[in-house]
Amino acid sequence: MRHSSGHHHSAADPKPSQGSDWKVIRDLLPYLLEYKFRVAIALTCLVAAKVTNLGIPILMKQLIDVLNIKADSPQALLAVPASLILAYGLLRISASLFTELRESLFARVTQNAVRKVALQVFEHLHSLALSFHLARQTGGVSRDIERGTRGIQSLISYSLYSILPTLIEFCLVLGYFAYAYDIWFAAITLVALVLYIGFTVVVTEWRTHFRRTMNDMDSKANQKAIDSLLNFETVKYFGNEAFEASRYDQNLVRYQAAAVKSQKSLAVLNFGQQTIIAVGLVLILWRATLGVIDGSMTLGDLVLVNTLMIQLYIPLNFLGVIYREIKQALTDMDRMFSLLNTEKEIADAPNAKPLHINNQGRGPDVHFDNVSFHYDTKREILKDVSFHIPAGTITAVVGQSGAGKSTLARLLFRFYDVQSGKILIDDQNIEDVTQSSLRKAIGIVPQDTVLFNDTIGYNIAYGNPNASIEEVHEAARAAQIDRFIKHLPDGYDTQVGERGLKLSGGEKQRVAIARTLLKKPTMLIFDEATSALDSKTERAFQEELLGLAKNRTTLIIAHRLSTIVHADQILVMDHGQIVERGTHAELLVANRRYAEMWQMQERIALD
């Protein structure tokens, strides 16, 4: 497979940019605001939970103050604490109820956002050009999606359940301190908070690049591992297990170095945070103690101030961790949204219409009109190629490797757009029709058949997921594989393994042929489709092919010339140009390139 030109690589490997955090949040907001009413109720529950939370220590203060006063009647003394204790219990239950309501209300919002974003990214990846997928490694992409969707859950969870409640609680506590006590209480709390947040943000920003390096190394190690395991057989053939382990370990060593630096910087952050919290607590308690001594505050006030500070201290203690997790979630989401924002290199025209086949019973008329194409500007693949495939006929293309034969199939499927010229199907330029209708009309049996890690039945039915079992069996019979499948212990439920590794090359190609026949396309492309078949199966399939081609337009890209002797037209390609064309008999009489190739293959067959 050839790689696309270099200018597409940047799009294929998105990097999170600094200062893009707000953009990520803006990208996420539409998914969350689909449930505006639910979000509004959840936020109301959040505020209600924090107000009741503040009421709990205030009730405790009143209880202590009441018990500290000597009353004349012991019964009167008991009545007041009893009502306060009951109110205390009710506030506790209310705080828990509002918190649980908030979480249960927001669960649907979070999961809906995760599902919709993941689905949109998945669909978008399938809509991108082949060049994107050739430039990316699948292991890294899947890791980016996995971390991105987890990042959405983390961001919503930490911001809604930790950051926002903590900020609301801070505002309530500061307001209460300013209203009920000396302004110094509010001032010390505010200064401690500002210093804490400032220190946390600065140090976490410094630490972020260590985390990003860890992510990159983790993705690279994962890519190497998946690539190596997918090519398990090749590794075994060349005895390169130690080499693969060494390559994998190189990335793990880099990951380890980044992880150690990250842990050291975490220690600096934690120590600084604890110091700021400790100094703030000491100053607050010192002010409260002085207030009790001079009589401006009661013992209940001292307990209240201490309790409020402890209530703030607990979430504040985790604020650094939460901020780091949110930064990490934003970084992960940025990578995923970058995938989503990757432009489609091959996109439907704004006014694209479905492809219309004039005669479904015969297949379409295909024209290549002065087509020139290159994957890389330094090397032209097709040079001003023109040919016509009449409806319902068989056209074969032959030539040496690299002549541009397989590129014709990719261009017909519009995996790439041509640089000049045009490709017409029933007089419709394929760039003016929808890609889905174009690809629905064409069936291909590729040279390198890749199967899903599922059953043989599933892989054949993939040509038409709505087909009946009888239709699947009929397609298998037409591809000469039905008898082989029936002899297997599990029949059509036989697992084919990763990329179809449990089947031989010939078996895989026959599954691919069956899959394409089940699609029932109006045009068939066979890209070296019989290269892995034995001679007997190939001859049987040839006869079947002639039957199939009667009501379809067929393009055969062939290496073995014996498979195309019955073609209506044979094109001989060399260095991206058509150097000969005609029937098998006409080309043998011409005694040029095709005749040479035929004689060479005849000699090899005799040997």
C-alpha positions as CSV (number, residue, x, y, z in Angstrom):
1,M,0.0,0.0,0.0
2,R,1.3,3.4,-0.9
3,H,1.3,6.3,1.5
4,S,-0.4,9.6,0.8
5,S,1.6,12.7,0.3
6,G,3.2,14.3,3.3
7,H,1.0,17.3,3.7
8,H,-1.8,15.1,5.1
9,H,0.2,13.8,8.0
10,S,-0.5,16.8,10.3
11,A,-4.2,16.2,10.1
12,A,-3.7,12.6,10.8
13,D,-1.7,13.1,14.0
14,P,-3.5,15.8,16.0
15,K,-1.7,17.2,18.9
16,P,-3.4,19.0,21.8
17,S,-2.6,22.7,21.6
18,Q,-2.0,24.9,24.6
19,G,-4.9,27.2,25.5
20,S,-7.4,25.0,23.7
21,D,-9.1,23.9,27.0
22,W,-12.0,26.4,26.5
23,K,-12.4,25.2,22.9
24,V,-12.7,21.6,24.2
25,I,-15.4,22.6,26.7
26,R,-17.3,24.5,23.9
27,D,-17.1,21.4,21.7
28,L,-18.6,19.3,24.6
29,L,-21.4,21.8,25.7
30,P,-23.9,21.0,22.8
31,Y,-23.9,17.4,23.9
32,L,-24.7,18.3,27.5
33,L,-27.3,20.9,26.7
34,E,-29.5,18.4,24.9
35,Y,-31.0,17.9,28.4
36,K,-31.4,21.6,29.5
37,F,-34.2,20.9,32.0
38,R,-32.4,18.0,33.6
39,V,-29.2,20.0,33.9
40,A,-31.1,22.9,35.5
41,I,-32.7,20.6,38.1
42,A,-29.4,18.9,38.8
43,L,-27.7,22.3,39.4
44,T,-30.5,23.4,41.7
45,C,-30.0,20.2,43.7
46,L,-26.3,20.9,43.8
47,V,-26.9,24.4,45.4
48,A,-29.5,23.0,47.8
49,A,-27.1,20.3,49.0
50,K,-24.4,22.9,49.7
51,V,-26.9,25.2,51.6
52,T,-28.1,22.3,53.8
53,N,-24.4,21.3,54.3
54,L,-23.6,24.8,55.6
55,G,-26.6,24.6,58.0
56,I,-25.3,21.4,59.7
57,P,-22.3,23.0,61.6
58,I,-24.4,26.2,62.3
59,L,-27.0,24.0,64.1
60,M,-24.2,22.3,66.0
61,K,-22.9,25.7,67.2
62,Q,-26.4,26.6,68.5
63,L,-26.6,23.2,70.3
64,I,-23.3,23.7,72.0
65,D,-24.2,27.3,73.0
66,V,-27.6,26.1,74.4
67,L,-25.9,23.4,76.5
68,N,-23.3,25.9,77.7
69,I,-26.1,28.1,79.3
70,K,-27.4,27.2,82.8
71,A,-31.2,27.3,82.6
72,D,-33.6,27.4,85.6
73,S,-35.7,24.4,84.3
74,P,-33.9,21.2,83.2
75,Q,-37.0,20.3,81.1
76,A,-36.8,23.6,79.2
77,L,-33.1,23.0,78.7
78,L,-33.8,19.5,77.2
79,A,-36.6,20.7,74.8
80,V,-34.3,23.1,72.9
81,P,-31.5,20.6,72.2
82,A,-34.0,17.9,71.2
83,S,-35.5,20.1,68.5
84,L,-32.0,21.1,67.3
85,I,-30.8,17.5,67.2
86,L,-33.9,16.6,65.1
87,A,-33.3,19.5,62.8
88,Y,-29.6,18.4,62.5
89,G,-30.7,14.9,61.5
90,L,-33.1,16.3,58.9
91,L,-30.4,18.5,57.4
92,R,-28.0,15.6,57.1
93,I,-30.7,13.5,55.3
94,S,-31.6,16.5,53.0
95,A,-27.9,17.1,52.1
96,S,-27.5,13.4,51.1
97,L,-30.9,13.4,49.2
98,F,-30.0,16.5,47.1
99,T,-26.5,15.0,46.4
100,E,-27.9,11.7,45.2
101,L,-30.7,13.4,43.2
102,R,-28.0,15.5,41.4
103,E,-25.9,12.5,40.5
104,S,-28.9,10.3,39.3
105,L,-30.3,13.3,37.3
106,F,-26.9,13.9,35.6
107,A,-26.1,10.3,34.9
108,R,-28.2,10.2,31.7
109,V,-26.7,13.5,30.5
110,T,-23.1,12.2,31.0
111,Q,-23.7,8.8,29.4
112,N,-25.6,10.4,26.5
113,A,-22.7,12.8,25.8
114,V,-20.2,9.9,26.0
115,R,-22.2,7.7,23.6
116,K,-22.9,10.5,21.1
117,V,-19.3,11.8,20.9
118,A,-17.9,8.2,20.6
119,L,-20.3,7.3,17.9
120,Q,-19.7,10.6,16.0
121,V,-15.9,10.1,16.1
122,F,-16.3,6.4,15.0
123,E,-18.5,7.5,12.1
124,H,-16.2,10.3,11.2
125,L,-13.1,8.0,11.1
126,H,-15.0,5.8,8.6
127,S,-15.7,8.8,6.5
128,L,-12.1,10.0,6.2
129,A,-9.9,9.2,3.2
130,L,-7.8,6.2,2.9
131,S,-4.7,8.4,3.1
132,F,-5.6,9.3,6.7
133,H,-5.8,5.6,7.7
134,L,-2.5,4.8,6.0
135,A,-0.8,7.6,7.9
136,R,-2.3,6.6,11.3
137,Q,-1.7,3.6,13.5
138,T,-5.0,2.0,14.6
139,G,-3.8,1.2,18.1
140,G,-3.1,4.9,18.7
141,V,-6.5,6.0,17.3
142,S,-8.5,3.5,19.4
143,R,-6.5,4.6,22.5
144,D,-7.3,8.3,21.8
145,I,-11.1,7.5,21.5
146,E,-11.0,5.3,24.6
147,R,-9.2,8.0,26.7
148,G,-11.3,10.8,25.2
149,T,-14.6,9.2,26.2
150,R,-13.2,8.5,29.6
151,G,-12.1,12.1,29.7
152,I,-15.7,13.3,29.2
153,Q,-16.9,11.2,32.2
154,S,-13.9,12.5,34.3
155,L,-14.5,16.2,33.3
156,I,-18.2,16.1,34.1
157,S,-17.7,14.0,37.3
158,Y,-14.9,16.2,38.7
159,S,-16.3,19.6,37.7
160,L,-19.9,18.9,38.7
161,Y,-19.3,16.8,41.7
162,S,-16.1,18.3,43.1
163,I,-15.0,21.7,41.7
164,L,-18.5,23.4,41.4
165,P,-19.7,22.2,44.8
166,T,-16.4,23.3,46.4
167,L,-16.6,26.8,44.9
168,I,-20.3,27.2,46.0
169,E,-19.3,26.1,49.5
170,F,-16.4,28.6,49.5
171,C,-18.8,31.4,48.5
172,L,-21.3,30.4,51.2
173,V,-18.6,30.1,53.9
174,L,-16.9,33.4,53.0
175,G,-20.3,35.1,53.0
176,Y,-21.2,33.7,56.4
177,F,-17.7,34.6,57.9
178,A,-18.1,38.2,56.6
179,Y,-21.7,38.4,58.0
180,A,-21.3,36.7,61.4
181,Y,-17.7,37.4,62.4
182,D,-14.7,39.6,62.1
183,I,-13.8,40.4,58.5
184,W,-10.4,38.8,59.1
185,F,-11.9,35.3,59.0
186,A,-13.2,35.9,55.5
187,A,-9.9,37.6,54.5
188,I,-7.7,34.8,55.7
189,T,-9.9,32.1,54.1
190,L,-10.0,34.0,50.8
191,V,-6.2,34.7,50.7
192,A,-5.5,31.0,51.5
193,L,-7.9,29.9,48.7
194,V,-6.4,32.3,46.1
195,L,-2.8,31.3,47.0
196,Y,-3.8,27.6,46.9
197,I,-5.5,27.8,43.5
198,G,-2.7,30.0,42.1
199,F,0.0,27.6,43.3
200,T,-2.0,24.5,42.1
201,V,-2.6,26.0,38.6
202,V,1.1,27.1,38.1
203,V,2.7,23.9,39.2
204,T,0.1,21.7,37.4
205,E,0.7,23.6,34.1
206,W,4.4,22.9,34.6
207,R,3.6,19.2,35.2
208,T,1.3,18.9,32.2
209,H,4.0,18.2,29.6
210,F,5.3,15.3,31.7
211,R,1.8,13.8,31.6
212,R,1.5,14.5,27.9
213,T,4.9,12.8,27.3
214,M,3.6,9.8,29.3
215,N,0.4,9.7,27.1
216,D,2.5,9.8,23.9
217,M,4.8,7.1,25.1
218,D,1.9,5.0,26.2
219,S,0.2,5.3,22.8
220,K,3.5,4.5,21.0
221,A,4.1,1.4,23.1
222,N,0.5,0.3,22.5
223,Q,0.9,0.8,18.7
224,K,4.1,-1.2,18.6
225,A,2.5,-4.0,20.7
226,I,-0.7,-4.2,18.5
227,D,1.3,-3.9,15.3
228,S,3.6,-6.7,16.4
229,L,0.8,-9.0,17.6
230,L,-1.2,-8.4,14.3
231,N,1.9,-9.5,12.4
232,F,2.5,-12.5,14.7
233,E,3.3,-14.9,11.9
234,T,5.8,-12.6,10.3
235,V,7.6,-12.1,13.6
236,K,7.8,-15.9,14.0
237,Y,9.0,-16.4,10.4
238,F,12.0,-14.2,11.0
239,G,12.6,-15.2,14.6
240,N,12.4,-11.5,15.6
241,E,10.7,-11.9,19.0
242,A,13.6,-10.4,20.9
243,F,13.8,-7.5,18.4
244,E,10.0,-6.8,18.9
245,A,10.4,-7.0,22.7
246,S,13.4,-4.6,22.5
247,R,11.3,-2.1,20.3
248,Y,8.4,-2.3,22.8
249,D,10.8,-1.8,25.7
250,Q,12.3,1.3,24.2
251,N,9.0,3.1,24.5
252,L,8.3,1.6,28.0
253,V,11.7,3.0,29.1
254,R,10.7,6.5,27.8
255,Y,7.3,6.1,29.5
256,Q,9.0,5.1,32.7
257,A,11.3,8.2,32.6
258,A,8.4,10.5,32.1
259,A,6.4,8.8,34.8
260,V,9.2,9.2,37.4
261,K,9.5,13.0,36.5
262,S,5.7,13.3,36.9
263,Q,5.8,11.6,40.3
264,K,8.6,13.9,41.6
265,S,6.8,17.0,40.4
266,L,3.6,15.7,42.2
267,A,5.5,15.5,45.5
268,V,6.5,19.3,45.1
269,L,2.9,20.1,44.4
270,N,1.4,18.2,47.3
271,F,3.9,19.6,49.8
272,G,3.2,23.2,48.7
273,Q,-0.5,22.7,48.9
274,Q,-0.4,21.2,52.4
275,T,1.8,24.1,53.6
276,I,-0.7,26.7,52.4
277,I,-3.7,24.9,53.9
278,A,-1.8,24.4,57.3
279,V,-0.9,28.1,57.5
280,G,-4.5,29.2,56.7
281,L,-5.9,26.8,59.4
282,V,-3.5,28.0,62.1
283,L,-4.3,31.6,61.5
284,I,-8.1,31.0,61.5
285,L,-8.0,29.0,64.7
286,W,-5.7,31.6,66.3
287,R,-8.3,34.4,65.5
288,A,-11.1,32.2,66.9
289,T,-9.3,31.4,70.1
290,L,-8.6,35.1,70.7
291,G,-12.3,35.8,70.2
292,V,-13.3,33.2,72.8
293,I,-10.8,34.6,75.3
294,D,-12.0,38.3,74.9
295,G,-15.7,37.1,75.0
296,S,-16.6,38.3,71.4
297,M,-17.1,34.6,70.4
298,T,-18.6,31.6,72.2
299,L,-17.3,28.1,72.4
300,G,-19.9,27.2,69.8
301,D,-18.4,29.8,67.4
302,L,-14.9,28.2,67.9
303,V,-16.3,24.8,67.0
304,L,-18.3,26.2,64.1
305,V,-15.3,28.0,62.6
306,N,-13.2,24.8,63.0
307,T,-15.9,22.6,61.5
308,L,-16.4,24.9,58.5
309,M,-12.7,25.0,57.8
310,I,-12.4,21.2,58.1
311,Q,-15.4,20.9,55.7
312,L,-13.6,23.1,53.2
313,Y,-10.2,21.5,53.9
314,I,-11.4,18.0,52.8
315,P,-12.4,18.9,49.2
316,L,-9.6,21.5,49.0
317,N,-7.1,18.8,49.8
318,F,-8.2,17.0,46.7
319,L,-8.5,20.2,44.5
320,G,-4.9,19.7,43.2
321,V,-5.6,16.1,42.2
322,I,-9.0,17.1,40.7
323,Y,-7.4,20.0,38.7
324,R,-4.8,17.6,37.3
325,E,-7.4,15.1,36.4
326,I,-9.5,17.8,34.7
327,K,-6.4,19.0,32.8
328,Q,-5.7,15.4,31.8
329,A,-9.3,14.9,30.7
330,L,-9.2,18.1,28.6
331,T,-6.0,16.9,27.0
332,D,-7.5,13.5,26.2
333,M,-10.7,15.1,24.9
334,D,-8.7,17.5,22.8
335,R,-7.0,14.6,21.0
336,M,-10.4,13.0,20.4
337,F,-12.1,16.2,19.2
338,S,-9.0,16.8,16.9
339,L,-9.9,13.4,15.3
340,L,-13.5,14.7,14.9
341,N,-12.3,18.0,13.4
342,T,-10.0,16.3,10.9
343,E,-11.2,17.5,7.5
344,K,-12.6,14.9,5.1
345,E,-10.1,14.8,2.2
346,I,-12.7,13.1,0.0
347,A,-16.1,14.6,0.7
348,D,-19.4,14.5,-1.2
349,A,-20.1,17.6,-3.3
350,P,-22.8,19.9,-1.7
351,N,-25.3,19.0,-4.4
352,A,-24.2,15.3,-4.8
353,K,-27.0,13.0,-6.0
354,P,-27.2,9.2,-5.8
355,L,-25.6,7.3,-8.7
356,H,-28.2,6.2,-11.2
357,I,-27.5,3.0,-13.1
358,N,-29.4,3.2,-16.4
359,N,-29.7,-0.6,-16.8
360,Q,-29.7,-2.7,-13.6
361,G,-29.9,-5.9,-15.7
362,R,-26.7,-5.2,-17.6
363,G,-24.5,-3.1,-15.4
364,P,-23.1,0.5,-15.9
365,D,-21.0,1.9,-18.7
366,V,-17.6,3.1,-17.4
367,H,-15.3,5.7,-18.9
368,F,-11.8,6.7,-17.8
369,D,-11.3,10.0,-19.6
370,N,-7.7,11.3,-19.7
371,V,-7.1,10.4,-16.0
372,S,-3.8,11.4,-14.4
373,F,-3.1,10.5,-10.7
374,H,-0.3,10.4,-8.2
375,Y,-0.1,9.5,-4.5
376,D,3.1,11.5,-4.2
377,T,4.0,14.5,-6.5
378,K,7.5,12.9,-7.1
379,R,6.0,9.8,-8.7
380,E,3.1,9.8,-11.1
381,I,1.1,6.6,-11.1
382,L,-1.4,7.1,-14.0
383,K,-0.5,9.3,-17.0
384,D,-3.4,10.5,-19.1
385,V,-5.2,7.1,-19.1
386,S,-8.3,6.7,-21.2
387,F,-10.4,3.6,-21.8
388,H,-14.1,2.5,-22.0
389,I,-15.8,-0.5,-20.4
390,P,-19.1,-1.1,-22.2
391,A,-22.0,-2.1,-20.0
392,G,-22.2,-5.8,-19.3
393,T,-18.7,-6.6,-20.7
394,I,-15.5,-8.0,-19.1
395,T,-12.4,-5.8,-19.3
396,A,-9.1,-7.2,-18.0
397,V,-6.0,-5.1,-17.0
398,V,-2.6,-6.7,-17.0
399,G,1.0,-5.5,-16.5
400,Q,4.0,-5.6,-14.2
401,S,3.7,-4.7,-10.5
402,G,3.6,-1.0,-10.0
403,A,2.1,-0.3,-13.5
404,G,-1.0,1.3,-11.8
405,K,-3.5,-1.6,-12.1
406,S,-4.8,-1.7,-8.5
407,T,-5.0,2.2,-8.5
408,L,-7.8,1.9,-11.1
409,A,-9.9,0.1,-8.6
410,R,-9.2,2.6,-5.8
411,L,-10.1,5.5,-8.0
412,L,-13.3,3.8,-9.1
413,F,-14.3,3.5,-5.4
414,R,-13.2,7.1,-5.0
415,F,-10.8,6.4,-2.2
416,Y,-8.8,9.2,-3.8
417,D,-9.7,12.0,-6.3
418,V,-7.9,12.2,-9.6
419,Q,-5.5,15.2,-10.2
420,S,-6.8,15.6,-13.8
421,G,-9.3,14.0,-16.1
422,K,-12.5,12.3,-15.0
423,I,-14.1,8.9,-14.3
424,L,-17.7,8.5,-15.6
425,I,-20.2,5.8,-14.7
426,D,-23.2,5.9,-17.0
427,D,-22.2,9.5,-18.0
428,Q,-22.1,10.6,-14.3
429,N,-18.8,12.0,-13.0
430,I,-18.1,10.0,-9.8
431,E,-17.1,13.2,-8.0
432,D,-20.6,14.5,-8.5
433,V,-22.5,11.5,-6.9
434,T,-22.7,10.4,-3.3
435,Q,-19.9,8.1,-2.2
436,S,-22.3,5.7,-0.5
437,S,-24.3,5.1,-3.7
438,L,-21.1,4.7,-5.7
439,R,-19.7,2.1,-3.4
440,K,-23.0,0.3,-3.2
441,A,-23.0,-0.2,-6.9
442,I,-19.5,-1.7,-7.1
443,G,-18.3,-5.0,-5.5
444,I,-14.6,-5.8,-5.2
445,V,-12.6,-8.9,-4.4
446,P,-9.2,-7.5,-3.3
447,Q,-5.9,-9.2,-3.7
448,D,-5.2,-9.0,0.0
449,T,-8.3,-10.3,1.7
450,V,-8.7,-9.1,5.4
451,L,-11.5,-10.8,7.3
452,F,-13.2,-9.8,10.6
453,N,-12.3,-11.8,13.7
454,D,-15.7,-13.5,13.7
455,T,-17.4,-16.5,12.0
456,I,-17.2,-17.5,8.3
457,G,-21.0,-16.9,8.2
458,Y,-20.6,-13.4,9.5
459,N,-17.8,-12.6,7.1
460,I,-19.8,-13.7,4.1
461,A,-23.0,-12.0,5.3
462,Y,-21.0,-8.8,5.7
463,G,-21.7,-8.2,2.0
464,N,-25.3,-7.7,2.9
465,P,-26.0,-7.8,6.7
466,N,-29.8,-8.2,5.9
467,A,-29.4,-11.3,3.8
468,S,-31.1,-14.5,4.7
469,I,-29.2,-17.7,5.6
470,E,-30.2,-19.2,2.3
471,E,-28.8,-16.3,0.4
472,V,-25.5,-16.6,2.3
473,H,-25.3,-20.3,1.5
474,E,-26.1,-19.5,-2.2
475,A,-23.2,-17.0,-2.3
476,A,-20.9,-19.5,-0.7
477,R,-21.9,-22.1,-3.4
478,A,-21.2,-19.6,-6.2
479,A,-17.8,-18.9,-4.7
480,Q,-17.0,-22.7,-4.6
481,I,-16.5,-22.7,-0.7
482,D,-19.8,-24.1,0.5
483,R,-18.6,-27.8,0.5
484,F,-15.4,-26.8,2.4
485,I,-17.5,-25.0,5.1
486,K,-19.9,-27.9,5.5
487,H,-17.0,-30.2,6.3
488,L,-15.8,-28.0,9.2
489,P,-17.0,-29.1,12.7
490,D,-18.7,-25.8,13.3
491,G,-19.7,-25.1,9.7
492,Y,-20.7,-21.5,9.1
493,D,-20.0,-20.8,12.8
494,T,-16.3,-21.5,12.5
495,Q,-14.2,-18.6,13.8
496,V,-11.7,-17.3,11.3
497,G,-9.3,-15.6,13.8
498,E,-7.7,-12.2,13.7
499,R,-7.6,-10.9,10.1
500,G,-8.7,-14.4,9.0
501,L,-5.4,-16.1,9.9
502,K,-7.1,-19.5,10.6
503,L,-7.9,-19.8,6.9
504,S,-5.6,-20.4,4.0
505,G,-5.0,-17.7,1.3
506,G,-7.4,-19.5,-1.1
507,E,-10.1,-20.0,1.5
508,K,-9.9,-16.3,2.5
509,Q,-10.2,-15.3,-1.2
510,R,-13.2,-17.5,-1.7
511,V,-14.9,-16.0,1.4
512,A,-14.2,-12.6,-0.1
513,I,-15.7,-13.6,-3.4
514,A,-18.8,-15.0,-1.7
515,R,-19.1,-11.7,0.4
516,T,-19.0,-9.6,-2.8
517,L,-21.5,-11.8,-4.7
518,L,-23.9,-11.4,-1.8
519,K,-23.7,-7.7,-2.1
520,K,-25.2,-8.1,-5.6
521,P,-23.4,-5.1,-7.2
522,T,-24.0,-3.9,-10.7
523,M,-20.2,-3.8,-11.3
524,L,-17.6,-6.3,-10.2
525,I,-13.9,-5.7,-9.7
526,F,-11.5,-8.6,-9.2
527,D,-8.1,-7.4,-8.1
528,E,-5.9,-10.5,-8.5
529,A,-8.8,-12.3,-7.0
530,T,-7.8,-15.8,-8.0
531,S,-4.1,-15.5,-7.2
532,A,-4.4,-17.7,-4.1
533,L,-6.7,-20.3,-5.7
534,D,-5.5,-23.7,-7.0
535,S,-5.8,-24.4,-10.7
536,K,-8.9,-26.6,-10.4
537,T,-10.8,-24.1,-8.2
538,E,-9.6,-21.3,-10.5
539,R,-11.1,-23.0,-13.6
540,A,-14.4,-23.7,-11.8
541,F,-14.5,-20.1,-10.7
542,Q,-13.7,-18.9,-14.2
543,E,-16.8,-20.6,-15.5
544,E,-18.8,-19.0,-12.7
545,L,-17.3,-15.6,-13.5
546,L,-18.5,-15.8,-17.1
547,G,-22.0,-16.5,-15.8
548,L,-21.8,-13.6,-13.3
549,A,-20.5,-11.2,-15.9
550,K,-23.5,-11.7,-18.3
551,N,-25.5,-9.1,-16.4
552,R,-22.7,-7.0,-14.9
553,T,-19.9,-4.8,-15.9
554,T,-16.7,-6.5,-14.8
555,L,-13.1,-5.2,-14.4
556,I,-10.4,-7.9,-13.8
557,I,-7.0,-6.9,-12.6
558,A,-4.9,-10.0,-13.3
559,H,-1.5,-11.5,-13.0
560,R,-2.3,-14.9,-14.5
561,L,-3.2,-14.4,-18.1
562,S,-5.0,-17.8,-18.2
563,T,-7.8,-16.3,-16.1
564,I,-8.6,-13.5,-18.7
565,V,-8.6,-15.2,-22.1
566,H,-12.4,-14.9,-22.4
567,A,-12.3,-11.1,-21.6
568,D,-14.1,-8.8,-24.1
569,Q,-11.2,-6.4,-23.9
570,I,-7.6,-6.7,-22.4
571,L,-5.6,-3.5,-21.5
572,V,-1.9,-3.9,-21.1
573,M,-0.4,-1.3,-18.7
574,D,3.2,-0.2,-18.3
575,H,4.5,2.7,-16.2
576,G,1.0,4.2,-15.7
577,Q,0.0,4.1,-19.4
578,I,-2.0,1.7,-21.6
579,V,0.5,0.4,-24.2
580,E,-1.8,-2.3,-25.8
581,R,-5.5,-3.1,-26.0
582,G,-7.6,-5.8,-27.7
583,T,-8.9,-9.3,-27.2
584,H,-6.7,-12.2,-26.2
585,A,-6.5,-13.4,-29.9
586,E,-5.8,-9.9,-31.3
587,L,-3.0,-9.3,-28.8
588,L,-1.3,-12.6,-29.5
589,V,-1.4,-11.8,-33.3
590,A,0.1,-8.4,-32.6
591,N,3.0,-10.2,-31.0
592,R,4.1,-7.4,-28.7
593,R,4.2,-7.0,-24.8
594,Y,1.1,-9.2,-24.1
595,A,2.4,-12.0,-26.4
596,E,5.8,-11.9,-24.5
597,M,4.0,-12.2,-21.2
598,W,1.8,-15.1,-22.4
599,Q,4.8,-17.1,-23.8
600,M,6.7,-16.5,-20.5
601,Q,3.8,-17.8,-18.4
602,E,3.3,-20.8,-20.8
603,R,6.9,-21.8,-20.3
604,I,6.6,-21.5,-16.5
605,A,3.4,-23.7,-16.6
606,L,5.2,-26.3,-18.7
607,D,8.2,-26.3,-16.3
